Amino acid sequence: MLTARVSPLVCLLVMAGCAPGETDDHADAATSRDARADREDDGGETATDGGLTPDGGAADARVADLDASPGELELPPPTLFSDGFESGDLSATNPEGFRWGGPNRTSVVTQHPSDGPVVLHPTYIVAGDTTSDGTPRHWTASEGDNSLRFRFPAGEPWSEQRFDLGTPEPELWLRFWLRVPLNYVHGPIPSPGRNQKLLALWMDGYEGDGDGSTVWLGFHPSGDGSDSTVAFSYSRGGYSGSLGYEQDQPFVASGSDRGRWMQMVLHVRAETSPGASDGVIETWRRWRDEPRFTKLHESFDAAIVIPPGGPAGFRRGYLLGWANGHYAVDTEWLLDQFELSREPLVPGY
């Protein structure tokens, strides 16, 4: 289990979305140095749990055998849920009852043809062309007009979008586009761990609050500390903590990847019977200009446990989340085309 110094206020683990190796020295992230300016910039976003408080051997970086040029790759369609945020809000749902949580320094944004960067939800605001350090915003979506912004104010550790799947899923595929911030440097402000969350999925309760497992993707500093690698971790259920991160793979190079869109795919499956330890964690990634996915991670012997008292699979999750290495300047990620499926989301699987 990874350990860290944790203040009693937030972990409340569940409320803050704490996960492997994180701390919570900035639990009251709803208040910035200048709350009024923060509110005007982020469209009324607040740092909360979004109303979805939970209850109760390295892989080779192999490339999928896909013969396609950029723009010609045919992707399997999602069977559960898809949201490109073209509604301008977080109202999308499905027959299974999927719902987004409230905004937690997140907002639906667009690049307006005359007004430039505009926050559409939760409050309509013309945001201005640059962040506080002069970085251009350019909120052009990966597809369509809108995307979901994750705003990490300088020195603040938390921006996260929670969701509820509506029904438990013992096996799940996720796929989404993610844009690297235009001023990306992996959080240079020292704190224990320095890992940043990319996503998490859990069942009955988050990490040690759950009898079922939690699965994470997180990214960590590499090289001189400004670049990052990505790895996975999970808990074995039974109200236990997380295991160490596994299978570090290159993620973002601050010198060359700023402003680039990547498409991420995650496949998770709980063990098929108690004690079988045959759970699955797999990830793939491709950049916008790449015609095929590169496989980053694979594990086919994970002890991903379904809680005996239910639910019978993954039920809740979050995107991005706690940043142990707080960014030194205002940093904004964009996410687009979020998709969920019970069937494979990479070609040829």
Summary of the structure (lengths in Angstrom):
residues: 349
radius of gyration: 18.8
end to end distance: 32.3
largest distance: 58.5
contacts: 1238
relative contact order: 0.24
helix: 4%
strand: 38%
